[in-house]
C-alpha cells in the first residue's frame, strides 16, 4: 500500500491510499479519484516527504512530514488530537456516505462482480460489497483494483 497526498485543481489537499503507484496512475487516467471537498476529478500528487525508518526497521525516525502544518504551542495537546480525530472520522464518514450513495451494493457477490468487470465480462460500474480477507487477497493477486471500505467504531453498534 502507498499513501499519496493529493491536491485538486481548486487547491484542496487530501490523502488517499493506493495498492501501488501504478494503481494510482490507472485510477487517475480514468478520472476515478475525486476531491472529497469539491468533487473535482482533476487531481495531482502533492509534494510529500518520505517516511524514513530507523536502522532497527521498526521505529520511524522523528522527522516531521513536509506537509504537516506548524501548530502554535498549546497547553492542551489532547484537544488538538481530539479535533484531528474528529476531522478524520468526519472525512471517513463522508467517504463511506459517498460510496454508498454512488455505488451498487452487491453484497457477498463482490469478488465475482469485481472479477467480471476486471476481465471485461460485464460493464464497469462502481460497486461495493463483502469479501473475506482471502478473497480480497486473491483479487489483488489477479490485478483487480479493490480497496477496503473504511469502517468506523459507530458503524459496528
ZARO-485165 format. One line per 4 residues: number of its first residue (from 1); their letters; for each residue x negated, y, z negated of C-alpha. Coordinates in Angstrom, 2 decimals, padded with zeros to 5 digits, always signed. Layout:
<pts>
NUM> A> X:Y:Z | ...
</pts>
This chain:
<pts>
1> XXXX> +000.00:+000.00:+000.00 | -001.14:+003.54:+000.72 | +000.25:+006.80:-000.65 | +000.28:+009.90:+001.50
5> XXXX> +001.06:+013.46:+000.57 | +003.21:+014.79:+003.40 | +004.32:+018.27:+004.45 | +007.27:+019.17:+006.67
9> XXXX> +007.42:+021.97:+009.22 | +009.06:+024.20:+006.57 | +006.17:+023.75:+004.11 | +007.89:+021.34:+001.70
13> XXXX> +005.36:+018.91:+000.26 | +006.24:+015.39:-000.90 | +004.65:+011.96:-001.36 | +005.55:+008.64:+000.17
17> XXXX> +004.17:+005.10:+000.10 | +003.49:+003.02:+003.20 | +002.38:-000.56:+003.80 | -000.61:+000.71:+005.80
21> XXXX> -001.79:+003.73:+007.77 | -000.52:+002.08:+010.96 | +002.91:+001.62:+009.33 | +002.94:+005.37:+008.59
25> XXXX> +001.91:+006.21:+012.16 | +004.58:+003.92:+013.59 | +007.30:+005.48:+011.43 | +006.04:+008.98:+012.25
29> XXXX> +006.16:+008.28:+016.02 | +009.74:+007.05:+015.72 | +010.72:+010.08:+013.56 | +011.79:+007.83:+010.66
33> XXXX> +010.15:+009.98:+007.98 | +012.36:+012.81:+006.70 | +011.64:+015.61:+004.25 | +013.71:+014.96:+001.09
37> XXXX> +014.19:+018.73:+000.64 | +015.44:+019.81:+004.07 | +015.79:+016.61:+006.12 | +013.28:+017.68:+008.78
41> XXXX> +011.62:+014.77:+010.59 | +008.66:+016.92:+011.69 | +006.17:+015.88:+009.00 | +002.42:+015.56:+008.85
45> XXXX> -000.10:+014.26:+006.35 | -001.37:+016.90:+003.95 | -004.98:+017.01:+002.77 | -005.50:+014.70:-000.21
49> XXXX> -008.41:+013.87:-002.47 | -009.36:+010.18:-002.51 | -008.78:+008.13:-005.64 | -012.22:+007.25:-007.00
53> XXXX> -012.68:+004.12:-009.09 | -015.43:+003.70:-011.68 | -018.17:+001.06:-011.45 | -016.12:-001.26:-013.63
57> XXXX> -013.49:-001.20:-010.91 | -010.67:-000.83:-013.39 | -010.62:+002.71:-014.63 | -010.11:+005.61:-012.23
61> XXXX> -012.51:+008.48:-012.76 | -011.25:+011.60:-014.46 | -011.20:+013.65:-011.25 | -008.06:+015.64:-010.58
65> XXXX> -006.40:+015.21:-007.15 | -006.79:+018.22:-004.87 | -003.03:+018.54:-004.61 | -002.47:+018.75:-008.39
69> XXXX> -001.13:+022.16:-009.44 | -003.10:+024.12:-012.00 | -000.97:+024.37:-015.13 | -001.28:+027.02:-017.81
73> XXXX> -002.34:+025.73:-021.22 | +000.66:+024.68:-023.24 | +001.24:+023.66:-026.83 | +003.84:+021.14:-025.63
77> XXXX> +002.24:+018.77:-023.10 | +005.03:+016.23:-023.63 | +007.66:+018.68:-022.41 | +005.72:+019.09:-019.16
81> XXXX> +005.56:+015.31:-018.74 | +009.26:+015.01:-019.52 | +010.05:+017.68:-016.91 | +007.88:+015.90:-014.33
85> XXXX> +009.53:+012.57:-015.16 | +013.00:+014.11:-014.80 | +011.98:+015.61:-011.45 | +010.58:+012.27:-010.25
89> XXXX> +013.73:+010.42:-011.34 | +015.89:+013.01:-009.58 | +013.88:+012.59:-006.36 | +014.08:+008.79:-006.57
93> XXXX> +017.84:+009.01:-007.14 | +018.13:+011.37:-004.17 | +016.18:+008.89:-002.03 | +018.40:+005.97:-003.11
97> XXXX> +021.56:+008.01:-002.50 | +020.31:+008.99:+000.97 | +019.57:+005.36:+001.89 | +022.88:+004.08:+000.52
101> XXXX> +024.78:+006.81:+002.41 | +022.94:+006.39:+005.73 | +022.18:+002.65:+005.94 | +024.20:-000.56:+006.09
105> XXXX> +024.09:-002.83:+003.05 | +023.53:-006.31:+004.46 | +023.12:-007.92:+001.04 | +021.28:-011.22:+000.97
109> XXXX> +021.21:-011.32:+004.79 | +018.48:-008.64:+004.68 | +015.49:-010.87:+005.62 | +017.33:-012.35:+008.62
113> XXXX> +018.69:-009.00:+009.83 | +015.26:-007.34:+009.47 | +013.63:-010.15:+011.47 | +016.26:-009.96:+014.22
117> XXXX> +015.63:-006.20:+014.59 | +011.86:-006.67:+014.49 | +011.90:-009.26:+017.26 | +014.42:-007.31:+019.35
121> XXXX> +017.30:-009.77:+018.99 | +019.61:-007.01:+017.74 | +019.58:-003.21:+017.96 | +017.55:-001.30:+015.36
125> XXXX> +019.58:+000.42:+012.66 | +018.93:+001.48:+009.07 | +019.71:-001.36:+006.66 | +019.10:-002.28:+003.06
129> XXXX> +019.81:-005.37:+001.04 | +018.26:-008.02:-001.13 | +015.20:-010.20:-000.66 | +013.24:-012.36:-003.06
133> XXXX> +009.56:-011.47:-003.58 | +008.60:-014.48:-001.41 | +010.97:-013.38:+001.38 | +009.61:-009.82:+001.22
137> XXXX> +006.01:-011.08:+001.43 | +006.91:-013.28:+004.40 | +008.47:-010.29:+006.20 | +005.37:-008.18:+005.58
141> XXXX> +003.11:-011.03:+006.76 | +005.11:-011.15:+010.00 | +004.61:-007.41:+010.50 | +008.20:-006.43:+009.70
145> XXXX> +008.21:-002.93:+008.19 | +010.06:-003.09:+004.87 | +009.91:-001.04:+001.69 | +011.36:-001.71:-001.74
149> XXXX> +014.31:+000.45:-002.71 | +013.40:+002.22:-005.96 | +015.39:+001.09:-008.99 | +015.84:+003.40:-011.95
153> XXXX> +016.47:+002.21:-015.52 | +020.01:+003.63:-015.45 | +020.75:+001.50:-012.36 | +020.42:-001.61:-014.50
157> X> +023.03:-000.54:-017.06
</pts>
